[in-house]
Amino acid sequence: MSAPNNRRDNRYAALIESIFRKGYRKGAAEVPFHRDALTAAAKKLKIDLPKNLGDVVYSIRYRMALPKAIAKTQPSGKEWVIEGRGRSQYAFRLVPVNRISPNPNLAAIKIPDATPEIVSAYALSDEQALLAKVRYNRLLDIFLGVAAYSLQNHLRTAVSGLGQVEIDEIYVAVDKKGRQFILPVQAKGGHDRLSSVQARQDIACCAEKFPNLICRAISAQFVESDLIALFELGVRDGDVRVVEERHYRLAPADIITSEDLREYAKGA
């Protein structure tokens, strides 16, 4: 995850606001645009374009709040999101407000921390550290009751009708009945927000690339440095919903007490 950069964020917000203003009409539920519109907007506003044009759209979608001028056009109970529409094509779309955020009242389950210290010491970002902790502590196995195996990090591919998508990490899994699963994982830490749009894209990608496997979409987020929230997400009535949420606290084995174990046994 990149650190906050006010100058960059201000440039990105100005570019995306200009594109929205040009295409928006009162009452519209969608505002399509092509990535090339960033070049035209930058020229008009005399803004230096970043080398990676995709970072503008990515940052607005997953890291930054929409500019106030765009947010003001949102009807009550709805919000604008940016969705892929094919190669280099996007659209602002009005969707029901759908926040995916950790429940502050959910009890944490203590798990013996199996993360190698050398991995924790050299992780280069919150996202890398989070993915490593999920992997080394087998949190997907615990959360879903399956045997899960990491297949690939940062899978970048094209999906029909959506264009390029990137999945933070993807797992394959099998359960005691022999059912096989594909588990796309999005990981967020720090200032990044879990995204229902990204979850929908992950599910669409797995349906296209792994049609014979059962897709269970997972989102992971640091609540604290040793506390991880895991969500299973699914599409219900056209919207992304939280199917299940659990919080896991990675702890030294000697602070997991007999009382903790007795409490966990009650839910067995």
C-alpha positions as CSV (number, residue, x, y, z in Angstrom):
1,M,0.0,0.0,0.0
2,S,1.3,3.4,-0.9
3,A,1.5,6.1,1.7
4,P,-0.9,9.1,1.5
5,N,0.4,11.7,-1.0
6,N,-1.7,14.9,-0.9
7,R,-0.2,16.4,-4.1
8,R,-0.9,13.2,-6.0
9,D,-4.3,12.7,-4.6
10,N,-5.3,16.3,-5.5
11,R,-4.1,15.7,-9.1
12,Y,-6.0,12.5,-9.3
13,A,-9.2,14.0,-7.8
14,A,-9.1,16.9,-10.3
15,L,-8.7,14.6,-13.2
16,I,-11.5,12.3,-12.3
17,E,-13.8,15.2,-11.4
18,S,-13.2,16.7,-14.8
19,I,-14.1,13.5,-16.6
20,F,-17.2,13.0,-14.5
21,R,-18.4,16.6,-15.1
22,K,-18.0,16.2,-18.8
23,G,-20.1,13.0,-19.0
24,Y,-22.6,13.5,-16.3
25,R,-26.2,14.5,-16.9
26,K,-28.7,15.1,-14.1
27,G,-30.5,11.8,-13.2
28,A,-27.9,9.6,-14.9
29,A,-27.2,6.3,-13.2
30,E,-24.0,5.6,-15.3
31,V,-21.3,7.8,-16.7
32,P,-19.0,5.8,-19.1
33,F,-15.5,6.9,-20.0
34,H,-12.3,5.7,-21.7
35,R,-8.9,5.8,-20.1
36,D,-7.8,8.2,-22.9
37,A,-10.1,10.8,-21.2
38,L,-7.4,11.2,-18.6
39,T,-5.1,12.5,-21.2
40,A,-7.6,15.1,-22.4
41,A,-8.5,16.1,-18.9
42,A,-4.8,16.6,-18.0
43,K,-4.2,18.8,-21.0
44,K,-7.3,20.9,-20.2
45,L,-6.3,21.3,-16.6
46,K,-2.5,21.6,-17.3
47,I,-1.8,18.7,-15.0
48,D,1.2,16.4,-15.5
49,L,0.0,12.9,-16.1
50,P,1.5,10.0,-14.0
51,K,3.4,7.4,-16.1
52,N,0.9,4.8,-15.0
53,L,-2.5,6.0,-16.0
54,G,-4.2,3.0,-14.4
55,D,-3.0,4.2,-11.0
56,V,-5.4,7.2,-11.3
57,V,-8.4,5.0,-11.6
58,Y,-7.1,2.4,-9.1
59,S,-6.5,5.0,-6.5
60,I,-10.0,6.6,-6.9
61,R,-11.6,3.2,-6.8
62,Y,-9.9,1.7,-3.8
63,R,-7.9,4.3,-1.8
64,M,-9.5,7.7,-2.0
65,A,-12.8,9.3,-1.3
66,L,-14.6,10.6,-4.4
67,P,-14.3,14.4,-4.9
68,K,-17.1,16.3,-3.2
69,A,-18.4,17.6,-6.5
70,I,-19.1,14.0,-7.5
71,A,-20.4,12.9,-4.1
72,K,-23.0,15.8,-4.1
73,T,-24.8,14.2,-7.1
74,Q,-25.4,10.9,-5.2
75,P,-29.1,10.2,-4.3
76,S,-29.8,9.2,-0.7
77,G,-28.8,5.6,0.0
78,K,-26.6,5.4,-3.2
79,E,-23.0,6.1,-4.1
80,W,-20.9,6.2,-7.2
81,V,-18.4,3.5,-7.9
82,I,-16.1,3.0,-10.9
83,E,-16.5,-0.3,-12.7
84,G,-14.5,-1.8,-15.5
85,R,-16.4,-2.1,-18.8
86,G,-13.7,-3.7,-21.0
87,R,-10.2,-2.9,-22.1
88,S,-9.3,0.6,-20.9
89,Q,-13.1,1.4,-20.5
90,Y,-14.8,2.3,-17.3
91,A,-18.1,3.7,-16.0
92,F,-19.2,5.5,-12.9
93,R,-22.3,3.6,-11.7
94,L,-24.8,4.4,-8.9
95,V,-25.1,1.5,-6.5
96,P,-26.7,1.0,-3.0
97,V,-24.3,2.2,-0.3
98,N,-22.4,-1.0,0.7
99,R,-19.6,-0.5,3.3
100,I,-17.4,-3.5,4.1
101,S,-15.7,-2.7,7.4
102,P,-14.8,-4.7,10.5
103,N,-17.5,-4.9,13.1
104,P,-16.0,-3.2,16.2
105,N,-18.2,-5.4,18.5
106,L,-17.1,-8.7,17.2
107,A,-15.0,-10.8,19.7
108,A,-11.5,-11.7,18.6
109,I,-10.4,-15.4,18.4
110,K,-6.9,-15.9,19.6
111,I,-4.7,-18.0,17.2
112,P,-1.1,-19.0,18.0
113,D,1.0,-16.8,15.8
114,A,3.0,-18.9,13.3
115,T,4.4,-16.0,11.2
116,P,8.2,-16.4,10.8
117,E,9.8,-13.4,12.5
118,I,12.0,-12.8,9.5
119,V,9.0,-12.5,7.3
120,S,7.4,-9.9,9.6
121,A,10.7,-8.0,9.7
122,Y,11.1,-7.6,6.0
123,A,7.5,-7.3,4.7
124,L,7.6,-4.2,2.5
125,S,3.9,-3.1,2.8
126,D,0.8,-3.6,4.9
127,E,-0.7,-5.6,2.1
128,Q,2.3,-8.0,1.9
129,A,2.4,-8.4,5.6
130,L,-1.3,-9.2,5.8
131,L,-1.1,-11.7,3.0
132,A,1.9,-13.4,4.6
133,K,0.1,-13.6,8.0
134,V,-3.0,-15.1,6.4
135,R,-0.9,-17.6,4.6
136,Y,1.5,-18.7,7.4
137,N,-1.2,-18.9,10.0
138,R,-3.5,-20.9,7.6
139,L,-6.3,-18.5,8.4
140,L,-8.4,-19.5,5.4
141,D,-8.3,-23.1,6.5
142,I,-9.5,-22.1,10.0
143,F,-12.1,-19.6,8.7
144,L,-13.7,-21.8,6.0
145,G,-13.0,-25.3,7.3
146,V,-11.1,-26.3,4.2
147,A,-7.5,-27.2,3.2
148,A,-6.4,-24.2,1.2
149,Y,-3.2,-23.7,-0.9
150,S,-1.9,-20.5,-2.3
151,L,-2.0,-20.7,-6.1
152,Q,-0.7,-17.3,-7.2
153,N,0.0,-13.8,-5.8
154,H,-1.2,-10.7,-7.7
155,L,-3.0,-12.5,-10.5
156,R,-3.5,-10.0,-13.3
157,T,-5.7,-11.0,-16.1
158,A,-8.5,-9.8,-18.5
159,V,-12.1,-10.7,-17.9
160,S,-14.8,-10.4,-20.5
161,G,-16.8,-7.3,-20.1
162,L,-14.7,-6.0,-17.3
163,G,-11.2,-5.6,-18.8
164,Q,-8.1,-6.1,-16.7
165,V,-8.5,-7.2,-13.1
166,E,-5.9,-8.0,-10.4
167,I,-6.5,-10.3,-7.5
168,D,-4.2,-9.9,-4.5
169,E,-3.8,-13.6,-3.9
170,I,-5.7,-16.7,-5.1
171,Y,-6.0,-20.0,-3.4
172,V,-7.4,-23.4,-4.3
173,A,-9.0,-25.6,-1.6
174,V,-10.7,-28.8,-0.9
175,D,-13.1,-29.8,1.9
176,K,-13.9,-33.1,3.7
177,K,-16.5,-34.0,1.1
178,G,-14.0,-33.6,-1.8
179,R,-15.5,-30.3,-3.1
180,Q,-13.0,-28.1,-4.7
181,F,-12.9,-24.3,-4.3
182,I,-11.3,-21.2,-5.7
183,L,-10.7,-18.5,-3.2
184,P,-9.8,-15.0,-4.4
185,V,-8.5,-12.8,-1.6
186,Q,-8.3,-9.0,-1.5
187,A,-6.1,-7.6,1.3
188,K,-6.3,-4.1,2.6
189,G,-4.3,-2.3,5.3
190,G,-3.8,1.2,6.5
191,H,-5.8,3.8,4.4
192,D,-7.0,1.3,1.8
193,R,-10.7,0.4,1.8
194,L,-12.3,-3.1,1.2
195,S,-14.2,-2.8,-2.0
196,S,-17.5,-4.5,-3.0
197,V,-16.6,-3.6,-6.6
198,Q,-13.3,-5.5,-6.4
199,A,-15.1,-8.4,-4.7
200,R,-17.6,-8.5,-7.6
201,Q,-14.7,-8.5,-10.1
202,D,-12.9,-11.3,-8.3
203,I,-16.0,-13.4,-8.4
204,A,-16.6,-12.7,-12.1
205,C,-12.9,-13.6,-12.8
206,C,-13.1,-16.9,-11.0
207,A,-16.4,-17.8,-12.7
208,E,-14.7,-17.3,-16.1
209,K,-11.3,-18.8,-15.4
210,F,-12.2,-21.6,-13.0
211,P,-15.8,-22.6,-14.0
212,N,-15.6,-26.0,-12.3
213,L,-14.6,-24.7,-8.9
214,I,-16.8,-23.2,-6.2
215,C,-15.9,-19.6,-5.7
216,R,-15.8,-18.2,-2.1
217,A,-14.5,-14.6,-2.2
218,I,-12.5,-13.5,0.8
219,S,-11.6,-10.0,2.0
220,A,-8.9,-9.5,4.7
221,Q,-8.1,-6.3,6.6
222,F,-5.8,-5.3,9.5
223,V,-7.8,-4.0,12.4
224,E,-4.6,-3.8,14.4
225,S,-1.1,-5.1,13.7
226,D,-1.9,-8.5,15.3
227,L,-5.7,-8.5,14.7
228,I,-7.1,-9.6,11.3
229,A,-10.7,-9.3,10.1
230,L,-11.7,-11.9,7.5
231,F,-14.9,-11.7,5.5
232,E,-16.5,-14.1,3.1
233,L,-18.4,-12.2,0.5
234,G,-21.1,-13.3,-2.0
235,V,-23.5,-11.7,-4.5
236,R,-27.1,-11.7,-3.3
237,D,-29.9,-10.0,-5.3
238,G,-27.3,-8.4,-7.5
239,D,-25.4,-6.8,-4.5
240,V,-22.2,-7.9,-2.7
241,R,-23.1,-9.0,0.8
242,V,-21.1,-10.2,3.8
243,V,-21.8,-13.9,4.3
244,E,-19.6,-14.3,7.3
245,E,-17.1,-12.3,9.4
246,R,-14.5,-13.4,11.9
247,H,-11.7,-11.6,13.7
248,Y,-8.4,-13.5,14.5
249,R,-5.8,-12.2,17.0
250,L,-2.4,-13.6,16.3
251,A,-0.9,-14.2,19.8
252,P,2.1,-16.0,21.4
253,A,0.9,-19.4,22.4
254,D,1.5,-18.8,26.1
255,I,-1.1,-16.0,26.4
256,I,-3.9,-18.2,25.1
257,T,-5.3,-19.2,28.4
258,S,-7.3,-22.3,29.6
259,E,-10.3,-19.9,30.0
260,D,-9.9,-18.9,26.3
261,L,-9.9,-22.6,25.2
262,R,-12.9,-23.4,27.4
263,E,-14.8,-20.5,25.8
264,Y,-13.9,-21.6,22.3
265,A,-15.0,-25.2,23.2
266,K,-18.5,-23.9,23.9
267,G,-19.0,-23.1,20.2
268,A,-17.7,-26.5,19.0
